Amino acid sequence: MFLEQIAQERGIDLKKIEAEILKSLRPSSLLKRMATSEEVANLVVYLCGEPASATTGAALRVDGGVVRAVT
């Protein structure tokens, strides 16, 4: 995982580096944590399945509710 590599290189605990990144780069995150691989996979499963048959023209993001701008 990318954050694990950064934490190891800096000799910092993974939770601490995650908190620093969220505070500086994603302060508007509703989850206040990084999305997990399982959460990303859940979106992929949804998109590949029958329940998504009416989902068209949508930009779906797994970002924890980060809102930088509405366009």
N, C-alpha and C positions, 0 to 999 in steps of 0.2 A: 504494500500500500504506500502511496506517495507520502502521506503524512508520517507514517512510521519511519520512512527513510530520512525525512527532515529531522524528526525528533532524535533519531539515532545519531545523525551527523552533528547535531547541536548538543547532544547529551542532555536532552530535555525529555521529561515525561510526555507521553503521547497525549494525554488529556490536557496538559498545559499548553502544548503547541496548538491543539485543536481550539482551545479557548482563546488563545491569542489571535489565531486566524479569523475566528468568528467575530471577535471584537473589532479587529481592524478592517477586514474585508467584507464581512457579512453581518453588520450590526442589526439589520432589520429582519434577520432570520426568525421565523416564528417557532421553529423547533429548538433553536439554541443548541444545535448539535449538527454534525455532518450526517447526511443520509447514508444508510448502510447499503451494502451490496444487495441484500435481500429486498430492500425497498425499491431499488432500481429494477431488479428482476421482476418484482410484482407488477410494475408498470409495463414491462415488456410482455409478461404473460397476459395481462389485460388486453394490450393492443393486438396480440396475436389471436385472441379468443373471440367467440361469438358476442359476448357482452359489449365489445367495442364496435360492433357492426354499424352503429349510428354515429360513431365518432368520426367526423370528417373535417378536414381543414383546420385541425387544432394543433397548436404548439403546446405539447405537454412537457413539463419540466419536473424533475425530481431534485428540488433545490431547498427544501425545507421552508418554503414560503417566503423566499427572499424577493422583495419588491424594490427595484431601483428606480423604475420609471414605468409609467403606463403610456403606451403609444397607440 
